[in-house]
Amino acid sequence: MVNYAFQNYNKETMARAASTNVGISLKKSVEAAKFIKGKKVSTVINVLEKIIDKKTVVPYRKYRAEMGHKRGSGIDTGGYPVTVAKEFLRLVKAAQKNAIEREITGELYLISLSTRKGAQRYHSGRYAGRQMKSTSVEVVVGLKDNKEVSKKWLREK
């Protein structure tokens, strides 16, 4: 049983996918989630593929201590979180397939992409005592026309 972070879930207009205890950085996943949340699913897939190819920079706003500058308009610090982008891409495609399976027609938007700290896991052997990265990710896609979603959407932005 998965505990979902998104509360206003409607089965008729939304689909979701989740993954727990993934070995990705929580800080990088928070920054990448802020960067792509609220966009069309087709745009999100293109942006994530460009991040994997290191053609698009994810601007870091919150976790940016000692980060280097990157080229681009409006970007001070940023990076290319490739492993985060691969995991997000896998989950967005899974949620999109779930929407197709539920016969949700129309333009899908990324309504919610929440990340939270996963379980505490430790390396074994030589690196015993060192904690491994662990993050839980949840993706919700749906139609933008839903009034409940639109109200919550406006408050988040």
N, C-alpha and C positions, 0 to 999 in steps of 0.2 A: 504494500500500500504506500503510495506516494502522497505526501502532504504538499499540496500546491499553494503557491504564494498568491496567485491571482484569484480574487474572491468573486467577482461578478461574471462568472463563466456561464455562457448560454450555449447549449448543445446544438441549437438550430443554426446559429450564425458564427460559431467559433470552433476552432480545433487547436489541440495543443500537443506538445511533446516535451518530455523531461528526461534529464540524465543526472544521476547522482554520483558524487565522489569521483569526478573526472580530474585527471592530473594536470590541470591548467591553473594559471595564476588568478587569484581572486581580484587583485588590483587591475590587471590588464583586462579581465573580463568585464569589470564594472565600466571601465572607460570605453571599451568597444560596444557595450550594450547601450550606453548613452548616445554613442555616435550613430547607431542604426535604428534605434527605436522610433516607431511612428511612421516609417516609410513603407512603400509598397513592397510586397514580397519579391517581385521580380527585380526591383532596384536593389533590395538587400542582398539577393544572391549575386548580382553583378558586383556590388561593392565588396562583398566578402571574398569573391574570387580575385579581385584586384588587390586586396590586402594580402592574400596568400602569395600573389606574384610580386609583391612589394612595389606596386605602382600607386597605391593610395595610402596615405598616412592617416592613422587614427590620432586625433588630437587628444592629448592628456591634459585634463583640467584639474583633477583632484589629486591624483597620485603622480606628481611630477618632480619630486626632489632629485636633483642632480641629473636631470635628463638633458640630452642634447637637443639643439634646434633642428627643425626639419623645414625643407622648402615647401612653400604653399602659402596661399593667401589666408590670413587669419589664424595661422598655426604658429604658436611659439614653440611648444614642446610636443613631441609625439613619438610614435613608434609603429612597428609592424608586428603586431601580435599574431604570428602565423598559426600557432597551435590553437589559440583561442578562436581565430577565424575558421579554422577547419572544423572545430567542434560546433560552433554556431551554425555553420553551413550545413552540417549533417542534421542538426536539430530543426532548422528552418525547412529543409527539404522534407523531413519526416512529418512535420506539422502540415506542410502543404499537401502531402500525400494523404494524410488523415482527413483534410478538408475535402479532397477530391473523393475519397471513399465515402464520406458522409453526404456527398452530393451538394456541397455548398458552392453555389455558382456566383460569379461576380468577381470584382477586383479585391484581392486579399491584401490586408495590411498587417504589419507587425504590431499588434496591440500591446503586448507585454513581453519583455525579455528580462527576467529577474535572475540574479545570481546571488548566491549566499555561500557561506563557508561550509565546507563538507566535513566529513568525519576526520578525526585526528589519526593519521597513519604515520608510521615510522619506518625508516630504512632498516634493513637488517645487515648483518655482517660488519664490514669495515666502517660503514656510516651509521652504525647503531646510535640511536639517540637523536639523530637529525630528522626533523619532521618533513614529510613529503607534502607537496601542494595538493589540495583537494578542494574542489568547488562543485556545487550543485547548480544546475542551470535549468530554467523552465522557459519555454517559448509558447506564446499564444498568438495565433493568427486568426483574423476574422474580417467580417465586412465592416466598413466604416459607417454605414448607414444606421447602425444600431444606436438609439438615443442614449441608453445607459453607458455604452462604451464611449460615445462622443463626449459626454459630460466629464467622465473620469479622465479622458484623454486631454481635455483642455486644462484640467487642474494639474496634470503632470508636467505639461509643457510650460 
